[in-house]
Protein backbone atom coordinates (compact mmCIF):
# COMPACT_ATOMS: atom_id res chain seq x y z
CA UNK A 1 0.00 0.00 0.00
CA UNK A 2 2.83 2.38 0.80
CA UNK A 3 4.45 1.75 -2.58
CA UNK A 4 1.29 2.74 -4.47
CA UNK A 5 0.98 6.04 -2.60
CA UNK A 6 4.66 6.82 -3.12
CA UNK A 7 4.43 5.88 -6.81
CA UNK A 8 1.51 8.21 -7.51
CA UNK A 9 3.09 11.00 -5.43
CA UNK A 10 6.20 10.88 -7.66
CA UNK A 11 4.04 11.40 -10.76
CA UNK A 12 2.21 14.30 -9.16
CA UNK A 13 5.50 15.99 -8.25
CA UNK A 14 6.89 15.34 -11.74
CA UNK A 15 3.73 16.75 -13.32
CA UNK A 16 3.89 19.90 -11.16
CA UNK A 17 7.57 20.42 -12.01
CA UNK A 18 6.84 20.04 -15.75
CA UNK A 19 3.95 22.52 -15.52
CA UNK A 20 6.12 25.04 -13.71
CA UNK A 21 8.89 24.61 -16.27
CA UNK A 22 6.48 25.14 -19.16
CA UNK A 23 5.01 28.21 -17.47
CA UNK A 24 8.45 29.75 -16.94
CA UNK A 25 9.40 28.94 -20.55
CA UNK A 26 6.26 30.68 -21.85
CA UNK A 27 6.86 33.72 -19.64
CA UNK A 28 10.45 34.12 -20.78
CA UNK A 29 9.77 33.55 -24.49
CA UNK A 30 6.83 35.97 -24.49
CA UNK A 31 9.27 38.83 -23.89
CA UNK A 32 11.57 37.85 -26.77
CA UNK A 33 9.42 39.30 -29.55
CA UNK A 34 6.44 41.56 -30.00
CA UNK A 35 4.11 41.28 -32.97
CA UNK A 36 3.52 44.69 -34.55
CA UNK A 37 1.92 45.82 -37.79
CA UNK A 38 4.23 46.60 -40.69
CA UNK A 39 2.48 49.89 -41.50
CA UNK A 40 2.23 52.98 -39.29
CA UNK A 41 -1.06 53.59 -37.51
CA UNK A 42 -3.59 55.74 -39.37
CA UNK A 43 -3.98 59.41 -38.51
CA UNK A 44 -6.97 60.07 -36.32
CA UNK A 45 -9.42 62.83 -37.04
CA UNK A 46 -10.06 65.43 -34.40
CA UNK A 47 -6.52 66.71 -33.84
CA UNK A 48 -5.81 70.38 -34.39
CA UNK A 49 -2.58 72.01 -35.41
CA UNK A 50 -2.07 75.17 -33.42
CA UNK A 51 0.32 77.45 -35.26
CA UNK A 52 0.42 81.03 -36.51
CA UNK A 53 -1.29 80.09 -39.81
CA UNK A 54 -4.27 78.21 -38.37
CA UNK A 55 -4.92 79.85 -34.99
CA UNK A 56 -5.09 83.18 -33.21
CA UNK A 57 -5.90 84.57 -29.77
CA UNK A 58 -8.63 87.12 -29.24
CA UNK A 59 -9.04 89.31 -26.16
CA UNK A 60 -12.72 89.37 -25.20
CA UNK A 61 -14.64 92.27 -23.62
CA UNK A 62 -14.27 90.75 -20.15
CA UNK A 63 -10.43 90.50 -20.53
CA UNK A 64 -10.34 86.76 -21.22
CA UNK A 65 -8.11 85.21 -23.87
CA UNK A 66 -10.03 83.06 -26.36
CA UNK A 67 -8.12 80.68 -28.62
CA UNK A 68 -9.57 80.24 -32.11
CA UNK A 69 -8.41 77.40 -34.35
CA UNK A 70 -9.37 77.45 -38.03
CA UNK A 71 -11.86 80.25 -37.32
CA UNK A 72 -13.74 78.37 -34.57
CA UNK A 73 -13.61 78.94 -30.83
CA UNK A 74 -11.41 76.31 -29.19
CA UNK A 75 -11.03 77.30 -25.52
CA UNK A 76 -10.16 80.08 -23.10
CA UNK A 77 -6.51 80.53 -22.12
CA UNK A 78 -5.07 81.64 -18.81
CA UNK A 79 -2.67 84.56 -18.84
CA UNK A 80 0.22 82.23 -17.90
CA UNK A 81 -0.46 80.08 -20.97
CA UNK A 82 0.28 82.98 -23.31
CA UNK A 83 4.00 82.57 -22.60
CA UNK A 84 4.05 78.86 -23.49
CA UNK A 85 4.67 77.36 -26.93
CA UNK A 86 2.69 77.32 -29.25
CA UNK A 87 0.58 80.13 -27.77
CA UNK A 88 3.51 82.56 -27.63
CA UNK A 89 3.77 82.50 -31.45
CA UNK A 90 0.11 83.32 -32.12
CA UNK A 91 -1.30 86.69 -33.09
CA UNK A 92 -3.29 88.41 -30.34
CA UNK A 93 -6.33 90.28 -31.76
CA UNK A 94 -8.41 92.80 -29.85
matplotlib code that plots the C-alpha trace (Angstrom):
import matplotlib.pyplot as plt

x = [0.0, 2.8, 4.5, 1.3, 1.0, 4.7, 4.4, 1.5, 3.1, 6.2, 4.0, 2.2, 5.5, 6.9, 3.7, 3.9, 7.6, 6.8, 4.0, 6.1, 8.9, 6.5, 5.0, 8.5, 9.4, 6.3, 6.9, 10.5, 9.8, 6.8, 9.3, 11.6, 9.4, 6.4, 4.1, 3.5, 1.9, 4.2, 2.5, 2.2, -1.1, -3.6, -4.0, -7.0, -9.4, -10.1, -6.5, -5.8, -2.6, -2.1, 0.3, 0.4, -1.3, -4.3, -4.9, -5.1, -5.9, -8.6, -9.0, -12.7, -14.6, -14.3, -10.4, -10.3, -8.1, -10.0, -8.1, -9.6, -8.4, -9.4, -11.9, -13.7, -13.6, -11.4, -11.0, -10.2, -6.5, -5.1, -2.7, 0.2, -0.5, 0.3, 4.0, 4.0, 4.7, 2.7, 0.6, 3.5, 3.8, 0.1, -1.3, -3.3, -6.3, -8.4]
y = [0.0, 2.4, 1.7, 2.7, 6.0, 6.8, 5.9, 8.2, 11.0, 10.9, 11.4, 14.3, 16.0, 15.3, 16.7, 19.9, 20.4, 20.0, 22.5, 25.0, 24.6, 25.1, 28.2, 29.7, 28.9, 30.7, 33.7, 34.1, 33.6, 36.0, 38.8, 37.9, 39.3, 41.6, 41.3, 44.7, 45.8, 46.6, 49.9, 53.0, 53.6, 55.7, 59.4, 60.1, 62.8, 65.4, 66.7, 70.4, 72.0, 75.2, 77.5, 81.0, 80.1, 78.2, 79.8, 83.2, 84.6, 87.1, 89.3, 89.4, 92.3, 90.8, 90.5, 86.8, 85.2, 83.1, 80.7, 80.2, 77.4, 77.5, 80.2, 78.4, 78.9, 76.3, 77.3, 80.1, 80.5, 81.6, 84.6, 82.2, 80.1, 83.0, 82.6, 78.9, 77.4, 77.3, 80.1, 82.6, 82.5, 83.3, 86.7, 88.4, 90.3, 92.8]
z = [0.0, 0.8, -2.6, -4.5, -2.6, -3.1, -6.8, -7.5, -5.4, -7.7, -10.8, -9.2, -8.2, -11.7, -13.3, -11.2, -12.0, -15.7, -15.5, -13.7, -16.3, -19.2, -17.5, -16.9, -20.6, -21.8, -19.6, -20.8, -24.5, -24.5, -23.9, -26.8, -29.6, -30.0, -33.0, -34.5, -37.8, -40.7, -41.5, -39.3, -37.5, -39.4, -38.5, -36.3, -37.0, -34.4, -33.8, -34.4, -35.4, -33.4, -35.3, -36.5, -39.8, -38.4, -35.0, -33.2, -29.8, -29.2, -26.2, -25.2, -23.6, -20.1, -20.5, -21.2, -23.9, -26.4, -28.6, -32.1, -34.3, -38.0, -37.3, -34.6, -30.8, -29.2, -25.5, -23.1, -22.1, -18.8, -18.8, -17.9, -21.0, -23.3, -22.6, -23.5, -26.9, -29.3, -27.8, -27.6, -31.4, -32.1, -33.1, -30.3, -31.8, -29.9]

ax = plt.figure().add_subplot(projection="3d")
ax.plot(x, y, z, "-o")
ax.set_aspect("equal")
plt.show()
